[in-house]
C-alpha cells in the first residue's frame, strides 16, 4: 500500500473536480446499500478503459464484508471524511487511514478489511477505478 497525505486544498479540488464533472449519480454501483456510483466515463485516449468513481458511506462501526475487486481494476482510494481501517491481502497489516489520506489497490485485489474505524462517527471513502470498459462487477463479496 502506498499512503500519501494530500494537502487539504488539493484534496478538496480533486474531490470537487470529480463530483462537478459528473452527471447525476447513478444507481448503486454494487449490491451494497452504502456504495453509490458517482462518476463513470470512458477514457478517450486509452481505448477499452473507463474511469469509475464510487462513494462508500460507512455508518459508525459499519464494516464491508471481505471482497475481491474486478481483475482489470486499478483503484485509488481516498478518505473523504472520518477514518477507514483497510487491509488488502499481501500488502501489509490493517491500518487506519484518515480524511485526506489515500491508498492504492492492484487489479484483482482481495480486500480483507474495509470498515469505519470509529464506533461513533460516520466515514466516507471515494474509490476511483481505472477498469476495462467491458468489466465484470467492480466488487464481488466473498462468502
DRENTORKOL-3810 file (N, C-alpha, C; in nm, 4 decimals):
REM DRENTORKOL-3810
@n.u->0.0834; n.v->-0.1176; n.w->0.0000; ca.u->0.0000; ca.v->0.0000; ca.w->0.0000; c.u->0.0876; c.v->0.1234; c.w->0.0000
@n.u->0.0399; n.v->0.2234; n.w->-0.0668; ca.u->0.1132; ca.v->0.3481; ca.w->-0.0726; c.u->0.0243; c.v->0.4550; c.w->-0.0114
@n.u->0.0672; n.v->0.5174; n.w->0.0942; ca.u->-0.0107; ca.v->0.6182; ca.w->0.1628; c.u->0.0501; c.v->0.7547; c.w->0.1364
@n.u->-0.0367; n.v->0.8504; n.w->0.1095; ca.u->0.0119; ca.v->0.9857; ca.w->0.0871; c.u->-0.0933; c.v->1.0826; c.w->0.1365
@n.u->-0.0529; n.v->1.1779; n.w->0.2153; ca.u->-0.1435; ca.v->1.2796; ca.w->0.2650; c.u->-0.1454; c.v->1.3940; c.w->0.1650
@n.u->-0.2631; n.v->1.4193; n.w->0.1057; ca.u->-0.2762; ca.v->1.5292; ca.w->0.0112; c.u->-0.2952; c.v->1.6594; c.w->0.0878
@n.u->-0.2387; n.v->1.7686; n.w->0.0395; ca.u->-0.2677; ca.v->1.8960; ca.w->0.1037; c.u->-0.4194; c.v->1.9200; c.w->0.0988
@n.u->-0.4796; n.v->1.9771; n.w->0.2032; ca.u->-0.6248; ca.v->1.9928; ca.w->0.2085; c.u->-0.6840; c.v->2.0596; c.w->0.0843
@n.u->-0.6217; n.v->2.1638; n.w->0.0318; ca.u->-0.6757; ca.v->2.2322; ca.w->-0.0853; c.u->-0.6713; c.v->2.1432; c.w->-0.2079
@n.u->-0.5634; n.v->2.0684; n.w->-0.2261; ca.u->-0.5520; ca.v->1.9774; ca.w->-0.3406; c.u->-0.6534; c.v->1.8644; c.w->-0.3290
@n.u->-0.6708; n.v->1.8113; n.w->-0.2088; ca.u->-0.7679; ca.v->1.7040; ca.w->-0.1879; c.u->-0.9090; c.v->1.7536; c.w->-0.2173
@n.u->-0.9422; n.v->1.8705; n.w->-0.1678; ca.u->-1.0753; ca.v->1.9265; ca.w->-0.1936; c.u->-1.0962; c.v->1.9497; c.w->-0.3425
@n.u->-0.9932; n.v->1.9972; n.w->-0.4116; ca.u->-1.0026; ca.v->2.0197; ca.w->-0.5554; c.u->-1.0249; c.v->1.8884; c.w->-0.6299
@n.u->-0.9531; n.v->1.7836; n.w->-0.5918; ca.u->-0.9685; ca.v->1.6525; ca.w->-0.6548; c.u->-1.1116; c.v->1.6026; c.w->-0.6408
@n.u->-1.1638; n.v->1.6032; n.w->-0.5200; ca.u->-1.2988; ca.v->1.5536; ca.w->-0.4958; c.u->-1.4012; c.v->1.6401; c.w->-0.5689
@n.u->-1.3895; n.v->1.7715; n.w->-0.5582; ca.u->-1.4859; ca.v->1.8605; ca.w->-0.6238; c.u->-1.4791; c.v->1.8470; c.w->-0.7756
@n.u->-1.3602; n.v->1.8292; n.w->-0.8319; ca.u->-1.3472; ca.v->1.8124; ca.w->-0.9761; c.u->-1.4221; c.v->1.6886; c.w->-1.0224
@n.u->-1.4063; n.v->1.5791; n.w->-0.9498; ca.u->-1.4771; ca.v->1.4567; ca.w->-0.9856; c.u->-1.6272; c.v->1.4738; c.w->-0.9717
@n.u->-1.6698; n.v->1.5342; n.w->-0.8628; ca.u->-1.8131; ca.v->1.5470; ca.w->-0.8389; c.u->-1.8792; c.v->1.6468; c.w->-0.9328
@n.u->-1.8140; n.v->1.7583; n.w->-0.9637; ca.u->-1.8737; ca.v->1.8586; ca.w->-1.0515; c.u->-1.8745; c.v->1.8151; c.w->-1.1969
@n.u->-1.7813; n.v->1.7299; n.w->-1.2363; ca.u->-1.7722; ca.v->1.6869; ca.w->-1.3755; c.u->-1.8687; c.v->1.5743; c.w->-1.4096
@n.u->-1.9360; n.v->1.5215; n.w->-1.3105; ca.u->-2.0182; ca.v->1.4040; ca.w->-1.3348; c.u->-2.1631; c.v->1.4392; c.w->-1.3628
@n.u->-2.2353; n.v->1.3477; n.w->-1.4299; ca.u->-2.3790; ca.v->1.3613; ca.w->-1.4403; c.u->-2.4399; c.v->1.3278; c.w->-1.3051
@n.u->-2.5719; n.v->1.3325; n.w->-1.2949; ca.u->-2.6353; ca.v->1.2991; ca.w->-1.1682; c.u->-2.5988; c.v->1.1570; c.w->-1.1284
@n.u->-2.5928; n.v->1.1296; n.w->-0.9978; ca.u->-2.5486; ca.v->0.9988; ca.w->-0.9526; c.u->-2.6315; c.v->0.8856; c.w->-1.0126
@n.u->-2.5607; n.v->0.7758; n.w->-1.0423; ca.u->-2.6244; ca.v->0.6567; ca.w->-1.0958; c.u->-2.6738; c.v->0.5707; c.w->-0.9807
@n.u->-2.7500; n.v->0.4658; n.w->-1.0124; ca.u->-2.7892; ca.v->0.3725; ca.w->-0.9072; c.u->-2.6655; c.v->0.3096; c.w->-0.8440
@n.u->-2.6869; n.v->0.2380; n.w->-0.7359; ca.u->-2.5769; ca.v->0.1764; ca.w->-0.6620; c.u->-2.4822; c.v->0.1017; c.w->-0.7546
@n.u->-2.3530; n.v->0.1195; n.w->-0.7318; ca.u->-2.2513; ca.v->0.0570; ca.w->-0.8150; c.u->-2.2442; c.v->-0.0923; c.w->-0.7905
@n.u->-2.2737; n.v->-0.1359; n.w->-0.6741; ca.u->-2.2709; ca.v->-0.2768; ca.w->-0.6381; c.u->-2.3996; c.v->-0.3078; c.w->-0.5626
@n.u->-2.4086; n.v->-0.4281; n.w->-0.5110; ca.u->-2.5289; ca.v->-0.4678; ca.w->-0.4395; c.u->-2.5301; c.v->-0.4168; c.w->-0.2955
@n.u->-2.4258; n.v->-0.3469; n.w->-0.2528; ca.u->-2.4200; ca.v->-0.2941; ca.w->-0.1170; c.u->-2.4924; c.v->-0.1601; c.w->-0.1103
@n.u->-2.5783; n.v->-0.1430; n.w->-0.0107; ca.u->-2.6576; ca.v->-0.0209; ca.w->0.0015; c.u->-2.5740; c.v->0.1037; c.w->0.0266
@n.u->-2.4558; n.v->0.0872; n.w->0.0839; ca.u->-2.3748; ca.v->0.2042; ca.w->0.1180; c.u->-2.2756; c.v->0.2423; c.w->0.0080
@n.u->-2.2854; n.v->0.1804; n.w->-0.1101; ca.u->-2.1948; ca.v->0.2073; ca.w->-0.2220; c.u->-2.2742; c.v->0.2678; c.w->-0.3368
@n.u->-2.2311; n.v->0.3863; n.w->-0.3836; ca.u->-2.3029; ca.v->0.4556; ca.w->-0.4900; c.u->-2.2057; c.v->0.5073; c.w->-0.5953
@n.u->-2.2339; n.v->0.4743; n.w->-0.7197; ca.u->-2.1516; ca.v->0.5249; ca.w->-0.8299; c.u->-2.1758; c.v->0.6745; c.w->-0.8447
@n.u->-2.0675; n.v->0.7508; n.w->-0.8527; ca.u->-2.0801; ca.v->0.8957; ca.w->-0.8687; c.u->-2.0217; c.v->0.9460; c.w->-1.0005
@n.u->-1.9486; n.v->0.8594; n.w->-1.0715; ca.u->-1.8843; ca.v->0.9018; ca.w->-1.1962; c.u->-1.8539; c.v->0.7776; c.w->-1.2783
@n.u->-1.8800; n.v->0.7841; n.w->-1.4098; ca.u->-1.8481; ca.v->0.6725; ca.w->-1.4982; c.u->-1.8248; c.v->0.7299; c.w->-1.6368
@n.u->-1.7018; n.v->0.7266; n.w->-1.6837; ca.u->-1.6662; ca.v->0.7902; ca.w->-1.8105; c.u->-1.5623; c.v->0.7076; c.w->-1.8834
@n.u->-1.5795; n.v->0.6954; n.w->-2.0164; ca.u->-1.4763; ca.v->0.6331; ca.w->-2.0989; c.u->-1.3516; c.v->0.7196; c.w->-2.0952
@n.u->-1.2341; n.v->0.6582; n.w->-2.0993; ca.u->-1.1089; ca.v->0.7335; ca.w->-2.1065; c.u->-1.0753; c.v->0.7429; c.w->-2.2557
@n.u->-1.0899; n.v->0.8604; n.w->-2.3153; ca.u->-1.0797; ca.v->0.8713; ca.w->-2.4611; c.u->-0.9430; c.v->0.8362; c.w->-2.5190
@n.u->-0.8370; n.v->0.8566; n.w->-2.4456; ca.u->-0.7037; ca.v->0.8271; ca.w->-2.5004; c.u->-0.6507; c.v->0.6896; c.w->-2.4586
@n.u->-0.7343; n.v->0.6092; n.w->-2.3918; ca.u->-0.6980; ca.v->0.4712; ca.w->-2.3579; c.u->-0.8158; c.v->0.3825; c.w->-2.3996
@n.u->-0.8183; n.v->0.3412; n.w->-2.5261; ca.u->-0.9307; ca.v->0.2608; ca.w->-2.5752; c.u->-0.9561; c.v->0.1384; c.w->-2.4875
@n.u->-1.0840; n.v->0.1146; n.w->-2.4586; ca.u->-1.1229; ca.v->-0.0016; ca.w->-2.3799; c.u->-1.1158; c.v->0.0181; c.w->-2.2303
@n.u->-1.0791; n.v->0.1390; n.w->-2.1842; ca.u->-1.0700; ca.v->0.1662; ca.w->-2.0400; c.u->-1.1694; c.v->0.2738; c.w->-1.9992
@n.u->-1.2176; n.v->0.2633; n.w->-1.8761; ca.u->-1.3083; ca.v->0.3612; ca.w->-1.8181; c.u->-1.2579; c.v->0.4048; c.w->-1.6817
@n.u->-1.3031; n.v->0.5230; n.w->-1.6411; ca.u->-1.2754; ca.v->0.5768; ca.w->-1.5081; c.u->-1.4085; c.v->0.5783; c.w->-1.4341
@n.u->-1.4145; n.v->0.5069; n.w->-1.3237; ca.u->-1.5379; ca.v->0.4972; ca.w->-1.2443; c.u->-1.5052; c.v->0.5362; c.w->-1.1013
@n.u->-1.5871; n.v->0.6215; n.w->-1.0429; ca.u->-1.5709; ca.v->0.6583; ca.w->-0.9022; c.u->-1.6947; c.v->0.6143; c.w->-0.8254
@n.u->-1.6715; n.v->0.5538; n.w->-0.7105; ca.u->-1.7817; ca.v->0.5157; ca.w->-0.6226; c.u->-1.7576; c.v->0.5741; c.w->-0.4845
@n.u->-1.8669; n.v->0.6133; n.w->-0.4222; ca.u->-1.8621; ca.v->0.6648; ca.w->-0.2855; c.u->-1.9124; c.v->0.5555; c.w->-0.1928
@n.u->-1.8377; n.v->0.5315; n.w->-0.0863; ca.u->-1.8771; ca.v->0.4337; ca.w->0.0143; c.u->-1.8999; c.v->0.5105; c.w->0.1440
@n.u->-2.0235; n.v->0.5062; n.w->0.1932; ca.u->-2.0598; ca.v->0.5744; ca.w->0.3170; c.u->-2.0723; c.v->0.4704; c.w->0.4280
@n.u->-1.9912; n.v->0.4871; n.w->0.5319; ca.u->-1.9942; ca.v->0.3954; ca.w->0.6451; c.u->-2.0601; c.v->0.4631; c.w->0.7647
@n.u->-2.1613; n.v->0.3995; n.w->0.8206; ca.u->-2.2184; ca.v->0.4433; ca.w->0.9474; c.u->-2.1165; c.v->0.4104; c.w->1.0569
@n.u->-2.1303; n.v->0.4694; n.w->1.1752; ca.u->-2.0381; ca.v->0.4360; ca.w->1.2836; c.u->-2.0304; c.v->0.2843; c.w->1.3052
@n.u->-1.9083; n.v->0.2304; n.w->1.3085; ca.u->-1.8867; ca.v->0.0881; ca.w->1.3314; c.u->-1.9192; c.v->-0.0031; c.w->1.2141
@n.u->-1.9653; n.v->0.0502; n.w->1.1019; ca.u->-2.0049; ca.v->-0.0335; ca.w->0.9879; c.u->-1.8841; c.v->-0.0954; c.w->0.9181
@n.u->-1.9021; n.v->-0.2188; n.w->0.8706; ca.u->-1.7956; ca.v->-0.2928; ca.w->0.8031; c.u->-1.8472; c.v->-0.3443; c.w->0.6700
@n.u->-1.7565; n.v->-0.3542; n.w->0.5740; ca.u->-1.7875; ca.v->-0.4218; ca.w->0.4480; c.u->-1.7366; c.v->-0.5647; c.w->0.4597
@n.u->-1.8086; n.v->-0.6596; n.w->0.4010; ca.u->-1.7565; ca.v->-0.7968; ca.w->0.4027; c.u->-1.6306; c.v->-0.8073; c.w->0.3169
@n.u->-1.5487; n.v->-0.9098; n.w->0.3420; ca.u->-1.4303; ca.v->-0.9336; ca.w->0.2584; c.u->-1.4768; c.v->-0.9465; c.w->0.1137
@n.u->-1.3976; n.v->-0.8904; n.w->0.0218; ca.u->-1.4389; ca.v->-0.8887; ca.w->-0.1181; c.u->-1.3178; c.v->-0.8822; c.w->-0.2103
@n.u->-1.3428; n.v->-0.9167; n.w->-0.3359; ca.u->-1.2425; ca.v->-0.9032; ca.w->-0.4412; c.u->-1.2876; c.v->-0.7945; c.w->-0.5361
@n.u->-1.1901; n.v->-0.7253; n.w->-0.5946; ca.u->-1.2221; ca.v->-0.6255; ca.w->-0.6950; c.u->-1.1997; c.v->-0.6837; c.w->-0.8335
@n.u->-1.2630; n.v->-0.6248; n.w->-0.9312; ca.u->-1.2577; ca.v->-0.6696; ca.w->-1.0700; c.u->-1.1130; c.v->-0.6884; c.w->-1.1135
@n.u->-1.0873; n.v->-0.7946; n.w->-1.1891; ca.u->-0.9493; ca.v->-0.8316; ca.w->-1.2221; c.u->-0.8760; c.v->-0.7284; c.w->-1.3057
@n.u->-0.9469; n.v->-0.6352; n.w->-1.3718; ca.u->-0.8787; ca.v->-0.5316; ca.w->-1.4508; c.u->-0.8699; c.v->-0.3980; c.w->-1.3778
@n.u->-0.9247; n.v->-0.3900; n.w->-1.2556; ca.u->-0.9398; ca.v->-0.2614; ca.w->-1.1869; c.u->-0.8171; c.v->-0.2225; c.w->-1.1049
@n.u->-0.7578; n.v->-0.1084; n.w->-1.1403; ca.u->-0.6579; ca.v->-0.0438; ca.w->-1.0547; c.u->-0.7349; c.v->0.0618; c.w->-0.9769
@n.u->-0.7164; n.v->0.0682; n.w->-0.8455; ca.u->-0.8002; ca.v->0.1522; ca.w->-0.7594; c.u->-0.7156; c.v->0.2475; c.w->-0.6775
@n.u->-0.7626; n.v->0.3722; n.w->-0.6709; ca.u->-0.7085; ca.v->0.4710; ca.w->-0.5790; c.u->-0.8224; c.v->0.5007; c.w->-0.4813
@n.u->-0.7984; n.v->0.4774; n.w->-0.3535; ca.u->-0.8989; ca.v->0.5036; ca.w->-0.2507; c.u->-0.8595; c.v->0.6289; c.w->-0.1747
@n.u->-0.9574; n.v->0.7170; n.w->-0.1527; ca.u->-0.9346; ca.v->0.8448; ca.w->-0.0855; c.u->-1.0371; c.v->0.8598; c.w->0.0267
@n.u->-0.9919; n.v->0.8837; n.w->0.1480; ca.u->-1.0828; ca.v->0.9028; ca.w->0.2609; c.u->-1.1295; c.v->1.0483; c.w->0.2606
@n.u->-1.2580; n.v->1.0659; n.w->0.2351; ca.u->-1.3176; ca.v->1.1995; ca.w->0.2277; c.u->-1.3414; c.v->1.2545; c.w->0.3677
@n.u->-1.3951; n.v->1.1694; n.w->0.4566; ca.u->-1.4204; ca.v->1.2130; ca.w->0.5942; c.u->-1.4113; c.v->1.0936; c.w->0.6872
@n.u->-1.3810; n.v->1.1213; n.w->0.8130; ca.u->-1.3710; ca.v->1.0159; ca.w->0.9124; c.u->-1.2417; c.v->0.9373; c.w->0.9005
@n.u->-1.2484; n.v->0.8106; n.w->0.9402; ca.u->-1.1315; ca.v->0.7227; ca.w->0.9390; c.u->-1.1755; c.v->0.5838; c.w->0.8938
@n.u->-1.0988; n.v->0.5254; n.w->0.8028; ca.u->-1.1290; ca.v->0.3938; ca.w->0.7466; c.u->-1.0146; c.v->0.2986; c.w->0.7791
@n.u->-1.0484; n.v->0.1807; n.w->0.8319; ca.u->-0.9493; ca.v->0.0748; ca.w->0.8533; c.u->-0.9539; c.v->-0.0145; c.w->0.7298
@n.u->-0.8384; n.v->-0.0396; n.w->0.6710; ca.u->-0.8321; ca.v->-0.1161; ca.w->0.5469; c.u->-0.7141; c.v->-0.2109; c.w->0.5489
@n.u->-0.7347; n.v->-0.3261; n.w->0.4835; ca.u->-0.6251; ca.v->-0.4206; ca.w->0.4623; c.u->-0.6516; c.v->-0.4938; c.w->0.3316
@n.u->-0.5516; n.v->-0.4920; n.w->0.2446; ca.u->-0.5551; ca.v->-0.5662; ca.w->0.1197; c.u->-0.4563; c.v->-0.6812; c.w->0.1346
@n.u->-0.5026; n.v->-0.8019; n.w->0.1040; ca.u->-0.4200; ca.v->-0.9214; ca.w->0.1187; c.u->-0.2861; c.v->-0.9039; c.w->0.0469
@n.u->-0.1782; n.v->-0.9347; n.w->0.1184; ca.u->-0.0449; ca.v->-0.9278; ca.w->0.0605; c.u->0.0170; c.v->-0.7892; c.w->0.0614
@n.u->-0.0529; n.v->-0.6907; n.w->0.1188; ca.u->0.0006; ca.v->-0.5542; ca.w->0.1211; c.u->0.0171; c.v->-0.5020; c.w->0.2631
@n.u->0.0489; n.v->-0.5903; n.w->0.3544; ca.u->0.0763; ca.v->-0.5483; ca.w->0.4909; c.u->-0.0443; c.v->-0.5597; c.w->0.5816
@n.u->-0.0245; n.v->-0.5231; n.w->0.7099; ca.u->-0.1327; ca.v->-0.5341; ca.w->0.8086; c.u->-0.2391; c.v->-0.4266; c.w->0.7885
@n.u->-0.3535; n.v->-0.4476; n.w->0.8523; ca.u->-0.4602; ca.v->-0.3466; ca.w->0.8501; c.u->-0.4074; c.v->-0.2178; c.w->0.9114
@n.u->-0.4521; n.v->-0.1057; n.w->0.8551; ca.u->-0.4164; ca.v->0.0229; ca.w->0.9140; c.u->-0.5313; c.v->0.1197; c.w->0.8959
@n.u->-0.5273; n.v->0.2272; n.w->0.9723; ca.u->-0.6323; ca.v->0.3286; ca.w->0.9686; c.u->-0.5858; c.v->0.4454; c.w->0.8826
@n.u->-0.6704; n.v->0.4830; n.w->0.7874; ca.u->-0.6477; ca.v->0.5988; ca.w->0.7004; c.u->-0.7484; c.v->0.7054; c.w->0.7401
@n.u->-0.7008; n.v->0.8276; n.w->0.7525; ca.u->-0.7862; ca.v->0.9389; ca.w->0.7942; c.u->-0.8159; c.v->1.0305; c.w->0.6759
@n.u->-0.9118; n.v->1.1213; n.w->0.6955; ca.u->-0.9520; ca.v->1.2141; ca.w->0.5887; c.u->-0.8280; c.v->1.2763; c.w->0.5239
@n.u->-0.8247; n.v->1.2717; n.w->0.3909; ca.u->-0.7129; ca.v->1.3266; ca.w->0.3153; c.u->-0.6069; c.v->1.2250; c.w->0.2775
@n.u->-0.6131; n.v->1.1036; n.w->0.3322; ca.u->-0.5139; ca.v->1.0009; ca.w->0.3007; c.u->-0.5658; c.v->0.9085; c.w->0.1901
@n.u->-0.4710; n.v->0.8484; n.w->0.1184; ca.u->-0.5042; ca.v->0.7588; ca.w->0.0074; c.u->-0.4289; c.v->0.6275; c.w->0.0190
@n.u->-0.4784; n.v->0.5286; n.w->-0.0544; ca.u->-0.4042; ca.v->0.4054; ca.w->-0.0776; c.u->-0.4429; c.v->0.3540; c.w->-0.2149
@n.u->-0.3647; n.v->0.2591; n.w->-0.2637; ca.u->-0.3859; ca.v->0.2040; ca.w->-0.3969; c.u->-0.4053; c.v->0.0538; c.w->-0.3877
@n.u->-0.4848; n.v->-0.0001; n.w->-0.4798; ca.u->-0.5082; ca.v->-0.1441; ca.w->-0.4862; c.u->-0.4839; c.v->-0.1911; c.w->-0.6290
@n.u->-0.4113; n.v->-0.2995; n.w->-0.6418; ca.u->-0.3810; ca.v->-0.3556; ca.w->-0.7730; c.u->-0.4997; c.v->-0.4342; c.w->-0.8282
@n.u->-0.5001; n.v->-0.4582; n.w->-0.9594; ca.u->-0.6087; ca.v->-0.5345; ca.w->-1.0206; c.u->-0.6314; c.v->-0.6687; c.w->-0.9505
@n.u->-0.7598; n.v->-0.7003; n.w->-0.9292; ca.u->-0.7975; ca.v->-0.8263; ca.w->-0.8660; c.u->-0.7727; c.v->-0.8333; c.w->-0.7175
@n.u->-0.7448; n.v->-0.7211; n.w->-0.6542; ca.u->-0.7101; ca.v->-0.7199; ca.w->-0.5112; c.u->-0.8160; c.v->-0.7893; c.w->-0.4259
@n.u->-0.7698; n.v->-0.8597; n.w->-0.3218; ca.u->-0.8582; ca.v->-0.9199; ca.w->-0.2220; c.u->-0.8581; c.v->-0.8276; c.w->-0.1013
@n.u->-0.9687; n.v->-0.7586; n.w->-0.0817; ca.u->-0.9823; ca.v->-0.6609; ca.w->0.0255; c.u->-1.0384; c.v->-0.7344; c.w->0.1472
@n.u->-0.9518; n.v->-0.7653; n.w->0.2443; ca.u->-0.9933; ca.v->-0.8474; ca.w->0.3585; c.u->-1.0512; c.v->-0.7652; c.w->0.4730
@n.u->-1.0123; n.v->-0.6379; n.w->0.4861; ca.u->-1.0680; ca.v->-0.5492; ca.w->0.5890; c.u->-1.1023; c.v->-0.4164; c.w->0.5241
@n.u->-1.2258; n.v->-0.3727; n.w->0.5431; ca.u->-1.2701; ca.v->-0.2399; ca.w->0.4984; c.u->-1.3825; c.v->-0.1993; c.w->0.5916
@n.u->-1.3531; n.v->-0.1018; n.w->0.6797; ca.u->-1.4517; ca.v->-0.0671; ca.w->0.7822; c.u->-1.4287; c.v->0.0726; c.w->0.8380
@n.u->-1.5347; n.v->0.1259; n.w->0.8964; ca.u->-1.5239; ca.v->0.2522; ca.w->0.9676; c.u->-1.4426; c.v->0.2253; c.w->1.0940
@n.u->-1.3392; n.v->0.3028; n.w->1.1151; ca.u->-1.2537; ca.v->0.2841; ca.w->1.2328; c.u->-1.3166; c.v->0.3410; c.w->1.3596
@n.u->-1.4270; n.v->0.4147; n.w->1.3447; ca.u->-1.4923; ca.v->0.4767; ca.w->1.4602; c.u->-1.6262; c.v->0.4097; c.w->1.4896
@n.u->-1.6547; n.v->0.3937; n.w->1.6163; ca.u->-1.7848; ca.v->0.3425; ca.w->1.6599; c.u->-1.8859; c.v->0.4550; c.w->1.6808
@n.u->-1.8408; n.v->0.5821; n.w->1.6696; ca.u->-1.9304; ca.v->0.6939; ca.w->1.6991; c.u->-1.9477; c.v->0.7939; c.w->1.5849
@n.u->-1.8559; n.v->0.7954; n.w->1.4870; ca.u->-1.8609; ca.v->0.8933; ca.w->1.3779; c.u->-1.8731; c.v->0.8225; c.w->1.2425
@n.u->-1.9483; n.v->0.8809; n.w->1.1476; ca.u->-1.9546; ca.v->0.8225; ca.w->1.0135; c.u->-1.8230; c.v->0.8454; c.w->0.9384
@n.u->-1.8054; n.v->0.7747; n.w->0.8283; ca.u->-1.6864; ca.v->0.7911; ca.w->0.7447; c.u->-1.7273; c.v->0.7737; c.w->0.5986
@n.u->-1.6562; n.v->0.8436; n.w->0.5095; ca.u->-1.6841; ca.v->0.8350; ca.w->0.3665; c.u->-1.5541; c.v->0.8124; c.w->0.2910
@n.u->-1.5611; n.v->0.7224; n.w->0.1944; ca.u->-1.4487; ca.v->0.6832; ca.w->0.1116; c.u->-1.4866; c.v->0.7048; c.w->-0.0342
@n.u->-1.3943; n.v->0.7585; n.w->-0.1126; ca.u->-1.4119; ca.v->0.7691; ca.w->-0.2572; c.u->-1.3132; c.v->0.6720; c.w->-0.3202
@n.u->-1.3640; n.v->0.5749; n.w->-0.3965; ca.u->-1.2782; ca.v->0.4780; ca.w->-0.4654; c.u->-1.2853; c.v->0.5071; c.w->-0.6148
@n.u->-1.1691; n.v->0.5320; n.w->-0.6755; ca.u->-1.1615; ca.v->0.5646; ca.w->-0.8177; c.u->-1.0968; c.v->0.4456; c.w->-0.8891
@n.u->-1.1706; n.v->0.3879; n.w->-0.9839; ca.u->-1.1284; ca.v->0.2683; ca.w->-1.0567; c.u->-1.0873; c.v->0.3049; c.w->-1.1989
@n.u->-0.9726; n.v->0.2570; n.w->-1.2433; ca.u->-0.9388; ca.v->0.2530; ca.w->-1.3851; c.u->-0.9605; c.v->0.1068; c.w->-1.4217
@n.u->-1.0570; n.v->0.0826; n.w->-1.5115; ca.u->-1.1045; ca.v->-0.0536; ca.w->-1.5335; c.u->-1.1381; c.v->-0.0747; c.w->-1.6804
@n.u->-1.1335; n.v->-0.2014; n.w->-1.7248; ca.u->-1.1798; ca.v->-0.2318; ca.w->-1.8587; c.u->-1.3237; c.v->-0.1835; c.w->-1.8728
@n.u->-1.3552; n.v->-0.1197; n.w->-1.9860; ca.u->-1.4905; ca.v->-0.0694; ca.w->-2.0083; c.u->-1.5907; c.v->-0.1851; c.w->-2.0035
@n.u->-1.5560; n.v->-0.2968; n.w->-2.0631; ca.u->-1.6402; ca.v->-0.4173; ca.w->-2.0575; c.u->-1.5908; c.v->-0.5003; c.w->-1.9392
@n.u->-1.6403; n.v->-0.4694; n.w->-1.8199; ca.u->-1.5895; ca.v->-0.5337; ca.w->-1.6989; c.u->-1.6968; c.v->-0.6153; c.w->-1.6285
@n.u->-1.6498; n.v->-0.7027; n.w->-1.5425; ca.u->-1.7362; ca.v->-0.7773; ca.w->-1.4514; c.u->-1.7736; c.v->-0.6813; c.w->-1.3379
@n.u->-1.8574; n.v->-0.7250; n.w->-1.2409; ca.u->-1.8873; ca.v->-0.6366; ca.w->-1.1266; c.u->-1.7577; c.v->-0.5858; c.w->-1.0618
@n.u->-1.7594; n.v->-0.4589; n.w->-1.0200; ca.u->-1.6403; ca.v->-0.3989; ca.w->-0.9591; c.u->-1.5999; c.v->-0.4703; c.w->-0.8302
@n.u->-1.6997; n.v->-0.5214; n.w->-0.7582; ca.u->-1.6750; ca.v->-0.5864; ca.w->-0.6297; c.u->-1.7526; c.v->-0.7163; c.w->-0.6232
@n.u->-1.6868; n.v->-0.8218; n.w->-0.5785; ca.u->-1.7521; ca.v->-0.9497; ca.w->-0.5572; c.u->-1.7316; c.v->-0.9875; c.w->-0.4109
@n.u->-1.8434; n.v->-1.0071; n.w->-0.3394; ca.u->-1.8373; ca.v->-1.0420; ca.w->-0.1972; c.u->-1.7916; c.v->-1.1867; c.w->-0.1819
@n.u->-1.6982; n.v->-1.2106; n.w->-0.0893; ca.u->-1.6522; ca.v->-1.3462; ca.w->-0.0595; c.u->-1.7472; c.v->-1.4075; c.w->0.0431
@n.u->-1.8000; n.v->-1.5216; n.w->0.0110; ca.u->-1.8940; ca.v->-1.5880; ca.w->0.1032; c.u->-1.8293; c.v->-1.7034; c.w->0.1734
END
